Amino acid sequence: MIRALAALGHALGTAGSMAWQVTWSLILGFALSAVVQAVVRRQTVSRLLGDDRPRTLVLASGLGAASSSCSYAAVALARALLRRGASFIAAMAFEVASTNLVIELGVIMALLLGWQFTLAEFIGGPIMIVLVAVAFRLFVRQRLVQAAREQADRGLTGSMEGHAGMDMSITASGSVWRRLASREGYTAVSHIFVMEWAAVIRDIVLGLLIAGAVGAWVPDSFWQRLFLTGHPLAARLWGPLIGPVISVLSFVCSIGNVPLAGVLWNGGISFGGVIAFIFADLIILPILVIYRNYYGTAMMLTIAGIFYATMAAAGYIIEFAFGGLGLIPGARHARVTETGITWNYTTVLNIIFLLAAAALVTRFFRSGAGPMLKMMGGAPAADANPADPGHAERSWLSRERRPPWPSLRGSPSSPGPSSASGCCPRRSSWPTSTCSVTVRTSRSWKRLAADRAVRRADRPGRLRGMGTDHLT
């Protein structure tokens, strides 16, 4: 019993140490990602992805890199883009870029694994996108794509549909810096920052716990036998094949698989195997089930096969290209086994960035956006109209969701369901970027509360003026 508790404590200590090491980098990555997403509107994304020309695929990759890093949200958003008229290949390119070319992923990989892995990720991601586009053009028939579109139009629920449908970008005009420096820009960045954290926190915690357990309990000899470390050429050929399989079985996606990638790298997996492992968060078992709901069984199997083949191929290209250039690290010292918290630069950076995160979280709740957290898993719009790019964002908010503030319903100062083209029946403190209504700041809410207090105070006087006959 004591030995089991000691082993559990060791695993939790390893997980906690990894969490402390990456805290500041995660906050920095999500903050930079929020800034980028705040200036890129979803309507722009859907309007530019109507075909599968090379220029469109480049745009899809760039827009995906400026989108959510949550794998579930990326998959849901790709389906939403498809329903609004985007080509299937462009939607898949957007999805791959959204989970593999985002800022926060590169930051945490550089911290835990090394800058070489970040460089490999940002080179291997575009390679995989090109391979995916070529594979879909060569091997996927148009009839299967059309059947997938018809299945997508059924609007079956997946995961993180509500989060994928939220457009929290800045709507004000002006230069990028002017919009970001405005009050609305600060609000939009805070909304995106908190919602991104809420979308991936489960996977980050699960990934840290799994990595801590594997690092503490699984001996290095097991990984060395599994990854064929005694045979260098065989290990380089085997790594990109076994890496995605481990990712599929781990159930961890998004940024949460980076700590486990560090454990695998220390255990002996090849450089290309690490990259293929990280790519494979788009074919873990829960997401394969979502693919089946979204596009049907045939397309789900097609996506799984093409993604596995292309991520393994991209892993091989990275393995031999970086090996030939001498960019593969010679030592295997991923920062996943350090224990304890000491007063060093990591602690100082964590304190600074935790204070910055607290300011963004405070702004998020003071702007009245708290209920957005409960709506992240909302169902998709069943009647998405490709001619109306913003329809999906509005309709999932408006379907039978009554305002939780009965006293404000129908109030002259708070728009009801009929306002803003019926986009949002909730109170007007919702961000402009979410449902196209005016942002109500905390100051305006205070004025509203003061007006109501005056009316309540004046009510006894009005009753005295009415006399008492009405009570008999």
C-alpha positions in Angstrom: 0.0 0.0 0.0 2.8 2.4 0.9 4.6 1.5 -2.3 1.5 2.2 -4.3 1.0 5.6 -2.7 4.6 6.5 -3.2 4.3 5.6 -6.9 1.2 7.7 -7.2 2.9 10.6 -5.5 5.8 10.3 -7.8 3.5 10.4 -10.9 1.6 13.4 -9.6 4.8 15.1 -8.7 6.1 14.6 -12.2 2.9 15.9 -13.7 2.8 18.9 -11.4 6.4 19.7 -12.2 5.7 19.6 -15.9 2.7 21.8 -15.4 4.8 24.4 -13.5 7.4 24.3 -16.2 5.0 25.1 -19.0 2.5 27.5 -17.3 4.0 30.7 -18.5 4.6 29.4 -22.1 0.9 28.3 -22.3 -0.4 31.6 -21.1 1.9 33.4 -23.6 0.9 31.2 -26.4 -2.8 31.5 -25.8 -2.6 35.3 -25.4 -0.8 35.6 -28.7 -3.3 33.3 -30.3 -6.2 35.3 -28.9 -4.7 38.5 -30.4 -4.5 36.9 -33.8 -8.0 35.4 -33.6 -9.4 38.8 -32.5 -8.5 40.4 -35.8 -9.6 37.5 -38.1 -13.4 37.2 -38.6 -15.1 33.8 -39.3 -17.0 35.3 -42.2 -13.7 36.0 -43.9 -12.6 32.4 -43.4 -15.7 30.9 -45.0 -15.7 33.4 -47.9 -12.2 32.6 -49.0 -12.3 28.8 -49.0 -14.7 28.0 -51.8 -12.3 25.9 -53.9 -9.2 23.8 -53.6 -6.7 25.8 -55.7 -3.2 26.1 -54.2 -3.8 29.7 -53.3 -6.9 28.7 -51.4 -5.1 26.0 -49.5 -2.4 28.4 -48.5 -5.1 30.8 -47.2 -6.8 27.8 -45.4 -3.6 27.0 -43.7 -2.9 30.6 -42.7 -6.5 31.1 -41.4 -6.3 27.7 -39.6 -3.1 28.8 -37.8 -5.0 31.9 -36.6 -7.9 29.7 -35.3 -8.6 27.6 -32.2 -6.0 25.0 -31.2 -8.6 22.7 -29.6 -8.9 19.7 -31.8 -12.6 19.2 -31.2 -13.3 22.8 -32.0 -11.2 22.6 -35.1 -13.1 19.5 -36.4 -16.4 21.2 -35.6 -15.4 24.4 -37.4 -14.2 22.5 -40.4 -17.6 21.0 -40.7 -19.3 24.4 -40.3 -17.1 25.8 -43.1 -18.0 22.9 -45.3 -21.7 23.6 -44.7 -21.2 27.2 -45.7 -19.7 26.4 -49.1 -16.0 25.7 -48.4 -14.4 22.9 -50.5 -13.8 19.7 -48.6 -10.1 19.8 -49.2 -9.8 23.4 -48.0 -11.8 22.5 -44.9 -9.4 19.6 -44.1 -6.4 21.9 -44.7 -7.9 24.4 -42.3 -8.4 21.6 -39.7 -4.8 20.3 -39.9 -3.4 23.8 -39.7 -5.7 24.7 -36.8 -4.2 22.0 -34.6 -0.6 21.8 -35.8 0.5 25.4 -36.8 -0.8 27.4 -33.9 1.4 29.6 -31.8 0.8 28.0 -28.4 1.8 24.6 -29.7 5.1 25.9 -31.0 5.8 27.7 -27.7 5.3 24.7 -25.5 7.2 22.3 -27.8 10.2 24.7 -27.8 10.1 24.7 -24.0 9.6 21.0 -23.3 11.3 19.4 -26.3 13.5 22.0 -28.0 13.4 24.5 -30.8 14.2 21.8 -33.3 10.9 20.2 -32.7 9.0 23.5 -33.1 10.8 24.1 -36.4 10.0 20.5 -37.5 6.3 21.0 -36.6 6.0 24.2 -38.6 7.7 22.6 -41.6 6.0 19.2 -41.3 2.5 20.8 -41.0 2.5 22.4 -44.5 4.0 19.1 -45.9 1.2 17.1 -44.4 -1.4 19.6 -45.8 0.1 19.3 -49.3 0.0 15.5 -49.0 -3.6 15.5 -47.7 -4.7 17.7 -50.7 -2.9 15.4 -53.2 -4.4 12.3 -51.6 -7.9 13.6 -51.6 -7.7 14.7 -55.2 -6.2 11.3 -56.3 -8.1 8.8 -54.3 -11.4 10.3 -53.1 -14.3 10.3 -55.6 -16.6 13.3 -55.9 -19.6 11.0 -55.1 -18.1 10.3 -51.6 -17.5 14.0 -51.0 -21.1 14.8 -52.0 -22.4 12.1 -49.6 -20.2 13.6 -46.9 -21.7 17.1 -47.6 -25.2 15.7 -47.3 -24.4 14.0 -44.0 -22.8 17.2 -42.8 -26.0 19.2 -43.6 -27.9 16.9 -41.2 -26.2 18.8 -38.4 -25.6 15.9 -36.1 -23.9 17.0 -32.8 -20.2 16.4 -32.3 -18.2 18.1 -29.6 -17.4 21.8 -28.9 -20.0 22.9 -31.4 -20.8 26.0 -29.4 -17.2 27.0 -29.2 -16.7 26.5 -32.9 -19.7 28.6 -33.7 -18.5 31.6 -31.6 -17.0 34.5 -33.6 -15.4 36.6 -31.0 -13.3 38.8 -33.3 -13.3 42.6 -33.2 -16.0 44.2 -35.3 -14.8 47.8 -35.1 -13.1 49.4 -38.1 -9.6 50.8 -38.3 -6.1 49.5 -38.3 -5.2 46.3 -36.6 -3.3 48.1 -33.8 -6.0 50.6 -33.3 -8.6 47.9 -32.9 -6.5 45.9 -30.5 -5.8 48.9 -28.4 -9.5 49.8 -28.1 -11.7 48.7 -25.2 -13.5 46.3 -27.5 -10.2 44.8 -28.6 -9.2 44.1 -25.0 -12.6 42.6 -24.3 -12.4 40.4 -27.4 -8.9 39.2 -26.5 -10.1 38.3 -23.0 -13.1 36.4 -24.4 -10.9 34.4 -26.8 -8.2 33.7 -24.2 -10.6 32.3 -21.6 -12.7 30.3 -24.1 -9.5 28.8 -25.6 -8.3 27.7 -22.2 -11.8 26.3 -21.3 -11.7 24.3 -24.6 -8.4 22.6 -24.0 -7.9 22.5 -20.3 -9.3 19.0 -20.0 -6.8 17.7 -22.6 -3.9 19.6 -21.0 -4.6 18.1 -17.6 -5.2 14.7 -19.0 -2.0 14.9 -21.0 0.0 16.0 -18.0 -1.4 13.2 -15.8 -0.8 10.5 -18.5 2.7 11.8 -19.1 3.4 11.9 -15.4 2.2 8.3 -14.9 4.0 7.0 -17.9 7.2 8.8 -17.0 7.1 7.5 -13.4 5.8 4.0 -13.9 6.9 2.7 -17.3 10.6 1.7 -17.4 12.9 3.0 -20.2 13.6 -0.6 -21.2 10.0 -1.0 -22.4 10.2 2.0 -24.7 13.6 1.0 -25.9 12.3 -2.4 -27.0 9.1 -0.9 -28.5 11.0 1.8 -30.5 13.8 -0.6 -31.6 16.5 1.6 -30.3 19.1 -1.1 -30.8 18.7 -0.9 -34.6 19.1 2.8 -35.7 17.8 2.5 -39.2 14.8 0.3 -38.1 14.1 2.8 -35.4 13.9 5.7 -37.9 11.6 3.7 -40.1 9.4 2.4 -37.3 9.0 5.7 -35.4 6.6 7.6 -37.8 4.5 4.4 -38.0 4.1 3.7 -34.3 3.9 7.3 -33.1 0.4 7.9 -34.5 -0.8 4.6 -33.1 0.2 5.5 -29.6 -1.5 8.9 -30.1 -4.8 7.3 -31.2 -4.8 5.0 -28.1 -3.9 7.8 -25.7 -7.2 9.7 -26.2 -5.2 12.9 -25.7 -5.4 15.7 -28.3 -4.6 19.3 -28.8 -1.6 20.6 -26.7 -2.1 17.9 -24.2 -0.1 15.4 -26.1 3.1 17.4 -26.0 4.2 16.3 -22.5 3.6 12.6 -23.5 5.7 13.3 -26.7 8.5 14.4 -24.3 8.2 11.0 -22.5 8.3 9.1 -25.8 11.3 11.1 -27.0 13.2 10.4 -23.8 12.2 6.7 -24.2 13.8 6.4 -27.6 11.2 7.1 -30.3 12.7 8.7 -33.4 12.6 12.4 -34.2 10.1 11.9 -37.0 8.1 9.6 -34.8 7.6 12.5 -32.3 6.3 14.8 -35.1 3.9 12.1 -36.4 2.7 11.4 -32.9 1.8 15.1 -32.4 0.1 15.3 -35.8 -2.1 12.3 -34.9 -4.4 14.2 -32.5 -6.9 14.5 -35.3 -7.4 10.7 -35.5 -7.8 9.8 -31.8 -10.8 7.5 -31.2 -13.3 10.1 -29.9 -12.6 12.3 -33.0 -13.1 9.3 -35.3 -16.6 8.9 -33.8 -17.3 12.6 -34.5 -16.1 12.1 -38.1 -18.6 9.3 -38.4 -21.4 11.5 -37.2 -20.3 14.4 -39.4 -19.5 12.7 -42.7 -20.6 9.1 -42.5 -18.7 5.9 -42.0 -17.1 5.7 -45.4 -15.7 9.2 -45.2 -14.6 8.7 -41.6 -12.5 5.7 -42.7 -11.2 7.6 -45.7 -10.1 10.6 -43.5 -8.5 8.2 -40.9 -6.5 6.4 -43.7 -5.4 9.5 -45.5 -4.5 11.3 -42.3 -2.5 8.4 -41.0 -0.6 7.8 -44.2 0.2 11.5 -44.7 1.3 12.2 -41.1 3.6 9.1 -41.3 4.9 10.4 -44.7 5.5 13.8 -43.2 7.3 12.2 -40.3 9.6 10.4 -42.7 10.4 13.5 -44.6 11.2 15.4 -41.4 13.2 12.5 -40.0 15.6 12.2 -43.0 15.7 15.9 -43.9 16.6 17.1 -40.4 18.9 14.1 -40.0 20.7 15.1 -43.2 21.0 18.7 -42.0 22.2 17.7 -38.6 19.3 19.3 -36.8 18.1 16.3 -34.8 19.2 16.7 -31.1 21.9 14.3 -30.0 20.7 14.1 -26.4 17.3 13.1 -25.2 16.6 15.5 -22.4 13.0 16.6 -22.7 11.9 18.5 -19.6 9.4 16.0 -18.3 11.2 14.6 -15.3 12.2 17.7 -13.3 10.7 17.8 -9.9 10.1 20.5 -7.4 9.6 24.3 -7.7 12.6 26.5 -7.2 13.2 30.3 -7.4 14.4 30.7 -10.9 13.4 32.4 -14.2 10.5 29.9 -14.6 9.0 31.0 -11.3 9.4 34.7 -12.1 7.8 34.3 -15.6 5.0 32.2 -14.1 4.1 34.9 -11.6 4.2 37.6 -14.3 2.1 35.7 -16.8 -0.4 34.4 -14.1 -1.1 38.1 -13.2 -1.6 38.9 -16.9 -4.0 35.9 -17.2 -5.9 37.0 -14.1 -6.4 40.4 -15.7 -7.9 38.8 -18.8 -10.1 36.5 -16.8 -11.3 39.4 -14.7 -12.2 41.3 -17.9 -14.0 38.3 -19.3 -16.4 38.0 -16.3 -16.8 41.7 -15.8 -18.0 42.0 -19.4 -20.8 39.6 -18.7 -19.4 36.7 -20.8 -19.5 34.1 -18.1 -22.6 32.2 -19.5 -20.6 31.6 -22.7 -18.7 28.9 -20.9 -22.0 26.9 -20.4 -22.7 27.1 -24.2 -19.4 25.8 -25.5 -20.9 22.4 -26.3 -24.1 23.7 -27.9 -25.5 21.9 -30.9 -24.8 23.0 -34.4 -27.2 25.1 -36.5 -29.5 22.8 -38.3 -30.4 25.4 -41.0 -27.0 26.9 -41.8 -27.3 29.0 -44.9 -24.2 29.2 -47.0 -25.3 32.6 -48.3 -25.2 34.0 -44.8 -21.8 33.4 -43.3 -22.8 34.6 -39.9 -25.9 32.5 -39.6 -24.3 29.6 -37.8 -22.9 31.8 -35.1 -26.3 33.3 -34.5 -28.6 30.4 -34.8 -27.0 28.1 -32.2 -27.3 30.9 -29.7 -31.0 31.6 -30.5 -32.5 28.2 -30.5 -34.8 27.9 -27.6 -32.4 29.5 -25.1 -34.4 31.8 -22.9 -32.5 34.6 -21.0 -31.5 33.6 -17.5 -32.4 37.1 -16.3 -36.3 37.2 -16.2 -36.3 40.7 -14.7 -34.5 42.1 -17.7 -36.6 40.4 -20.4 -38.4 43.0 -22.4 -36.7 45.8 -20.6 -36.4 48.9 -22.8 -32.7 49.1 -22.1 -31.9 45.5 -22.9 -32.6 44.2 -26.4 -34.8 41.2 -26.5 -35.1 38.4 -29.1 -36.3 40.8 -31.8 -33.2 42.9 -31.6 -30.1 42.5 -33.8 -32.1 40.4 -36.3 -33.0 38.0 -33.5 -29.5 36.8 -33.2 -29.2 36.6 -29.4 -32.0 36.4 -26.8 -29.6 36.8 -24.0 -28.7 40.0 -22.2 -26.8 42.7 -24.1 -23.6 42.3 -22.2 -22.6 39.5 -24.7 -19.6 40.5 -26.7 -20.2 42.2 -30.0 -18.1 39.6 -31.7 -20.3 36.8 -30.5 -23.7 37.8 -31.5 -23.6 41.1 -33.3 -25.1 43.3 -30.6 -23.6 46.3 -28.8 -21.2 45.5 -25.9 -22.7 46.5 -22.6 -19.9 47.4 -20.3 -20.0 47.1 -16.5 -20.6 50.9 -16.2 -23.8 50.7 -18.3 -25.0 47.8 -16.2 -24.4 50.0 -13.1 -26.5 52.7 -14.7 -29.3 50.2 -15.4 -29.2 49.0 -11.8 -29.4 52.6 -10.6 -32.4 53.3 -12.8 -34.2 50.2 -11.4 -33.3 51.2 -7.9 -34.9 54.7 -8.5 -38.0 53.1 -9.8 -38.3 50.8 -6.8 -37.8 53.7 -4.4 -40.5 55.7 -6.2 -43.0 52.8 -6.1 -44.3 53.4 -2.5 -45.0 57.1 -3.4 -47.1 56.0 -6.4 -49.0 53.6 -4.3 -49.8 56.3 -1.7 -51.1 58.5 -4.5 -53.5 55.8 -5.6 -55.2 55.6 -2.2 -56.3 52.4 -0.6 -59.5 51.8 -2.5 -57.7 49.4 -4.8 -56.9 47.2 -1.9 -60.5 46.6 -0.8 
